[in-house]
Amino acid sequence: MLLDFTVANYRSIKEPVTLSAVAQKQRHVQSNENSKRKRVKSDDEIASTYSLGNWDIEVLPTLGIFGANASGKSNVVQAIDCLISLINIGHAYERLHTFTRAKITSFNLDSSTIGKPTTFKLRFVANFAIYTYSLSLTQTQIFSETLDYELASTKRSRCLFRRVWNYKDNKFDWKHGSDFKGSHLQLRKNLENSEIFLSILSSLNIEVITSLQNWLRFSLSNANQNILGFEQAFMLTAMADERMSHDFLKRITQIIKKFDTGIVEIEVRKSNEIEDGINNIYAVHESIKGNAVRWLFKEESLGTQRLFNFAFRLLLALDKGCLLILDEISANIHPNITRAIIQMFQSEKSNPNHAQLIFTSHDNTLQRNNLLRRDQIWFTQKRLDHSTELYPLTDFKVRNDLAIDKAYLDGRFGAVPILPSEDELTSKILE
């Protein structure tokens, strides 16, 4: 499970910003005595947290990021995308740079940060141990890479491995902990300056990091989605395990049906085009006379295609108990369906494996009381230097009965566009 993520000097993010999934201690803010609104649930009633036992830490299942256009909310999740993709597809590091979401791009509005390293820090829990992974790099060079972990029994940080670029000797200075000894350390000798060591280790069975590797492997990032496309991703799953893919297809169809799309079945058929060598996905509808009518799924509406995409990735995340990242979750999707997707992660019944969802959205109705806790709502806004600022709703003193969605649009929490008056706007257009 993700605890928190910190990034600096990445796209619109200049100074370090941190997105935290650690639940904040409940702060009871008195409701307005004159309020006529229906009873508002407490944060604990809205979403149960994941308890980490001896750690005295509660983890949130869902985080939502809201903000104006160009405020950087997508860059926050793209940064998580980027790091997960670099770890999972490390050998293809150079190839990843051809995909926008996986490029290492510095904050280019300040000469002091152009070309300087981007830094990532990821803290997560796997098998009740807390791992901290840090990476500093440019597109062509890694400058530092560190992996530490803490056991619940000792609460003491231990170094697994650490490498720091030595500018004087033009090589890495290495350190490893006693828990990380083994023949895999020999891989350091042939490691390229741009290769990620944690990625190289992904094909090896190293007990102390197996649980974290599984969490990273199954975390579903937008970068991987963009590289493959949802149909290709599904077909790769089908080729890997036909029985699993059949079960997934059946469950995906059930979700699509519940979302009132008119689809009664989804079929995978061999393509008629011999040269393409792939299968096609079809949506099956029922005519007025009860006959089956099918067409390629890519001919469905954009919203239905996104629902197929979401359903496939959502089921994988819920089954594996991993992280799912959805940028612009509300795009082409009805608000009621978006709420249902979020509630699937909030419910212990549908999410017994403690999967997590991080999403961005412009839909302020998702902020309404009884869907997200106050510590699950985050905002982005531009600083004076046009860099991204990230902060939670809990930075503000908010009454339990406050209509958060309306207060947000009124600018109470920032993170909204500053627009000219109606007269100014129309006069500019007419001139």
N, C-alpha and C positions, 0 to 999 in steps of 0.2 A: 504493500500500500504506500502511496505517495504521502510523505509528510509535508515537504515544502520544496520549492524550486526557486533558485536565484539565477539571474542572468544580468550581464552588463556588457555594454558596447556591442549591441546586436540590433541592426536596423534602426528603428526609432528609439530604442532603449539605450540611453547613454550611461546614467548612473545605475548602480545595482538596484533591481526591483525584486521583491520576493512574493510569490504566491504560496499561501500556506493552507494546507488541508487539516491542520490541527485545530480542533474545536476550542473556542475561547470559553473561559469560565463564564457561567451564566450571570448576567447583570440585569437584575429586575428593575425595569424603568416603569414607574407608575403610569397607568392609563389615565386619559382625560376623563374626569368624573362626568362631564357633560356629553361624552361620546354616546351616540345612538347606534353605533355599528354593532353587528353581531359579535359574540365572544370570539376573540382572536386566540388561536392556539399559541402555547409557549413554544420556544425553539425545540425543546426536547420532544414535544408532541408532533412537531412537523417532520422531523427526521431523527432517527436514532443514530448514534455515533458508534464507531467500532472501537471497542475497548482493547487496549494493548496489555492488559493484565498488569504485571509488575512494573510497567513503565509509568503508570499513572498518566497516560496520554489517551485522549479520545480523538479519533480521526473521522473526518466528514466524508460521506459518500459522494457528494456532488459539490461542485463550485461553478458559479456562473459569473462571467465577466461582461460588464456593460460599459458603453462609452460612445462618444461621438465618432463619426467617420474620421479616419486618419488620426485617431487618438492613440492607437497602438495596441488595442486589445487583441487583434489577430496576431500581432508580432509576439505577444506573450506566449500564446499557444504554439505559434510557429517555432519559437525557441525550444519548447519542450519537444515538438516534432523533430526538430533538427538534431538535438542531442540523442534522442532515442534511435533515430535512423542511422546516425553515424556509428553508434555502438552496435546496432544490429547488422549493418551492412558495411562494416568498416573496410573490408578489402576493396569495396567498390567506391571508396572515398572520392576519387577523381570523377567517376561517373555521376555521383550524386550532385556534383556542382553544376550539372546541366539542368537540374531541376530547381526552380526558384526557391521553393520552400526549404531546401536542404543546403543552400549556400551559406557560407560564413561571410556575412556582410557587416562591416562596422558602422557606427554612427557617423555619417558623412557630412553633418552640418557643423562640425567643429574640427578644425585642423589638428587639434591635440589628440583626437581619437581615430582619425582616418588611418587605416592600415595597422592599427594597434590590435592586440589580441582580444578576441571575444572570450568571456569567461562564463562557465556554467557551473552550477552546484546543485546536486540532486540528493535529497535525503529521503529514504524510503525504508519500509519495514518488510522483511522477508524472513519467514520462519522465526518470528519474534526477536530477530536481531535488527538493529538499526544500522543501515549502511549509508555512508556519505561518500559520494563520488564527485570529484571536481576535475574540470578540464579547462585549459586555457590554450587557445589556438587561433591561427589565421588559416586562410585557405591552403597554404602550402607548408605550414610548420606548426607542430605542437610544442608548447613551451612548458607545460606542466600537466601531469595527470596523477591523481591521487585517489586511492580507495581505502577508506577506514571502516571499521565496524565496531559496534558495541553490543555486548551480551547483556540480557536482562539480569543475569546473576551477579555481574560485577559492576555494571553501569560505568565501565571504563573504556575509553576509546583506544582501539588497537589499530596499528598501521598494517594493512595487507601489502600494499605496494605504493611506492611513490617515485616519480621521476621528474626531475627539473632540469631544464636546458641550461648548460654551463656555457655562457657566451665566450669565456676565455679559452676553454679547451675545445669548443665547438662539438660538444657531445652531451649526453644526458648523465646526470648524477643519479644513481639509483639507490633505493632503500627498500627493504622488504621485511615484514614481520615474521616472527617464528611460526605463526599459524599459516604462512603462505609458502613454506619451503616445498621444493619439489622440482622435478625435471622440467616443468613448464617454464621455469625461470631462464632456461637456456634460450628461449625464444627471444630474449632481449637483444641478443647479439646481432640478429638479422632484421631487427625492427627498423623500418624506414622512419624518417623524421616526421612524416605526415600520417603514420599508422597509429591507430588507437590500440593500446595494449589490451584493454578489456574486451575489445572486439576480437582480437586474435585468440583470446582465451575461450571464446564462446563455443568452439568445437571440442573443447577438452572437458573431461569430467573431473572438476576440482571441487571437492565436497564443500569447502567453506563458502564458495560463491555460487553453488548450483541453484539455490532458491532465488537469488537475485537475478541470475541469468534467465531463469524461467519467467520471472515477472517482466523483465525487459523484453524478452522475445515475444510475449503475447500481448504486450501493450500496443494498442492499435492507433497509430499516428496518422495524421492527414498526409504527411509526406509520403509514407508507404502507399496510402490510398491513391494519391495522385500519380505515382510511378506506375502502378499496376492497372488502376481502374477497377471499379467494383466487380464487373463481370469477369475480368481476368483473375482477380483475387479469388472469386468464388470457384472458378474452374480449377485453379491451382489447388484449392482445398479439396475439390472433388477428385483430382488425380492422386492426391496424397492419401486419401482415405475415402473410398467410395461409400462405405457404410455410414461414415460420419456425415458425408455430404448429403446423402439421402435423408438422414434424420434432420439435418439443418434445413434442407429445402422444405421439408414438411412443417417444421416449426416456423420458418420464415413465412410460409404461406398462411399459417394460422394468424400471425401478427398482421400481415397485409389485409386479411379478411376483416379482422377486428377494427382496422382503421377505415373501413367503409370505402374501399377503393373500387369495388365492383369486380375485383379479380376473384375467381373461384379456384384457380389452380395455377401453379407455375411449373413449366416443363423445361427440361434440358434435352435438346435434340442435336444430333449431328448435323453439321452444316451441309447444305447442298453444294456449296462451293468446294470442290476437291482441293483446290490449291491453298485454301486458308488453313485447313487442317485443324479447325477448332469446332467446338460445339456452340450452339446458340441458345439463349434463354428466351422462352416465350411466355407471354401472359395469356391466360385462358379466361374468357368471359362467357356468359350465358346469354343467348339470344332470347327474344320474347317468347319464342316457341320452345325454349329449353334446350336448344342445340349449343354445343361447344363452339365458340369462335375464338381463334388464337391469332396473335401477331407478335412480332419481335418486341421484347420488353423495352428496347430503346425507342419504340414508337409510343410508349406511354408518356403521360405528362411528366414534366420535370419533377414535380412533387412526388409522384408515385415512384419514379426512379430513385429519388433520394430516400424514400421510405424503404425500398429494397436494400439500398446501400446501408442505411441505418440499422435495419433489422438484422442483416447478416453480421455486421460488426458488433451490434449490441449483444446478440446471442453469444458470440465468441467471448466478449468481455465478461458477461455474466457467468458463463461456464468456467472460464479460466480464472476469474477473480482478478482481472487486470485493469489497466487504465484505458479508458476510451476518451479520445479528444475529438470534439465536434465544433468546428469553426462555423459561425453563423448557423446555429442549429435551427433557427426559425425560417430560413430561406426556403420559399416554395412549400412550406409546411403549415397546415392550419394550427393555430395556437392551442386548441384542445388536444391535438395529437402530440405537439411538443411537450405539453404538460404531462401527458401519459408516459412519454419516454422518460422524462425526469423522475416521475413517480416510480417507475420500474426500478431505478437505482436507489430510491429512498426507502423502498419496502424491503423488510427483512425476508418476506416470503418469496419475492421474485429475485432477490439478490442475496442468497445465503452465503455466497463465496466472497463477499465484501469487495466487489468490483467498484471502481470509481469512474465518475464522469466529470470532465471539465469541458465547458462549452462557452462560446461567446454568442451574444445576441443583442439586437436593437429592440426586442420585444419587451417593453416595460411591464406588460401584464404578467410576465413571469416573476416579477418582484412582489406581486400581491401577497398579502399575508396568507399563511397556511400552505404555501408551496415550498418556499426556501427559507431557511433560518437566516437570521441577520448576519451570522459569520460565514454564510455561504455566498453572499452577494459581494462582488468586487467591482471596482470602477477603474477606468483609465481616463486620463485627461492629459492634454499637452501642457508642458511647462513653458515658461517664457522663451526658452531656447529651442522650443519645438520638440523636446525629448519627451518620452512617455513617463508618466507618474502612475503608479499602481497602488491602490489602497482599498481596504475593506469598509463596508457599511458600519462596522462596529467602531470605526474611528469617530463616529458621531453618536451623540446621545439621542436615541430614538425611542419614543414611546411605544409600548406594545400595540396600541391601537392606531398608530399612524399609518395612513395610506401611503406606503413607501413608493408605489408606482407613480402616484400623482406628485408627491414631494420631489421625486427624481426629475420629472419633466419640468417642474418649477425651478430647478436648479439648486435645490437645497443641498445636494451632495456634489455639485460640480459635474464633470463628465458629460456635459451636454454642449452642443454647438452654440457659439455666440453669433446670433444672426442680427442683421439690421432690422429696423422696424418695417412694418408693411409698406408704409409710405416711401421709405428710403429704397426698399427693394424694388417696388414697381417703378419708381422714378428712374432708377438706374437702368432698368430694362428698356423703358420707353425712350431714353435719351439716345 
